[in-house]
Amino acid sequence: MRRLPQRDGGDAGLGAVLRYFKPAAAEPRLSSPAFDFFPGFPDLANFPRRDWLRALRGALRDAPDRAFGYPDPRGAIELRRALAGHLRRVRGVVADPEAIVVCSGAAQGFFLIARALDGARIAVEDPGLPAHRAILAAQGARLVALPVDERGACVDRLAALGGRGGAIGAVLVTPAHQSPTGVALAPPRRAALLAWAAASGGVVIEDDYDAEYRYDRAPLGAMQGLAADRVIYMGTVSKTLAPALRLGWLVLPPRLVERVVSEKLLADHGCPTIDQLALAHLVESGAYDKHLRQARRRYRSRRDALVRAVSRHLPDAQVTGVAAGLHAIVRLGRPVDGMRLMTAAARRSVGVYPLGYAYLEVRAVDDGLVLGYANLSEPAIEQGIRRLAEVLAEL
């Protein structure tokens, strides 16, 4: 197995992560693939431009003069109130506006958390998202792999992990739809994780990155609603609207609010106020919920198109993790060299992303792919999987 460059028991730098996950980085002369199954995008073509423009106009019309001064590092109070109401209603989060800090997407959220936890040992799901691990490690967090199985993170391993190298100070999980495997954290494990936090004094970091998209099952409420004093809840608009907006939020336990706000103040003094006010308008007008309802229908159809295409062109493969979210795991039925596959697929203008590179201990040869479907039309999904099948036949 090949291992990514590490620091202090952590993960690779962001540059290495990008090289492993972007085919163009493997062969710089190749242009962006026409059929890119990148798992991190929503449907970029369906950003609600008219609604956003209307919200911006409303924000500028209604903004008090103070809104044009330096931002509140916690975030505009109008947005924090709108988010508190939305999160209580939709996710069951215990959301006091005074406990919310608006941040520049999940990337800055993890930056602020790592700074606030000040070098803590953090157990992270394995596999997980390499970019987020890289951010935590770059800010001094010492990362420990927490295995994932078909019932989610193996919470029972925490006691053993805490016995080697010092106590675990925090656990990062994606309980509603594990990133990237797509499994949900089983209720007994949710209870065990919260019990661990209460007994150890540690904190749970709940990344609710795509909770808005549920297709085949009732949505699971956020863990934070069961233990607001022990859980940091994170969300963003990167999967619901667009990553380019760079808007996210942390709902924090009271003991961490001041520390995180101080780090936010030092980092950038606050997110752009007008964009925050526009998002508040979008949420409170109902346009945000309407956009999400339309997106769910569209993504479910694309999910189904991916399943059909894999069944047709890769009959030996298995698709998993499709009950929710914007990506699926495709098990090919045989191990392949991830870099060879990415490079060969890129030559056919197909972007694919090996599951093996999502592990702390990189698996250069693995049978899994992480394929996003939200930003591709149904015909494009069909053609992309057909080309992928041709590549696999050649390899």
Secondary structure, DSSP 8 states (H G I E B T S, - for coil): ------STT----HHHHHHHH-HHHHSTTS---SEE--TT---GGG--HHHHHHHHHHHHHH--GGGGSS--TT--HHHHHHHHHHHHHHH-----GGGEEEESHHHHHHHHHHHHHTS-EEEEEES--HHHHHHHHHTT-EEEEEEEETTEE-GGGHHHHHTSSS---EEEE--SS-TTT-----HHHHHHHHHHHHHH--EEEEE-TTTT-BSSS-----GGGG-TTTEEEEEESTTTT-GGG--EEEE--HHHHHHHHHHHHHHTSS--HHHHHHHHHHHHHTHHHHHHHHHHHHHHHHHHHHHHHHHHH-TT-EEE--SBSSEEEEEEEEEEEHHHHHHHHHHTTEE--BGGGGSSS--SEEEEEEEE-TTS-HHHHHHHHHHHHHHHHH-
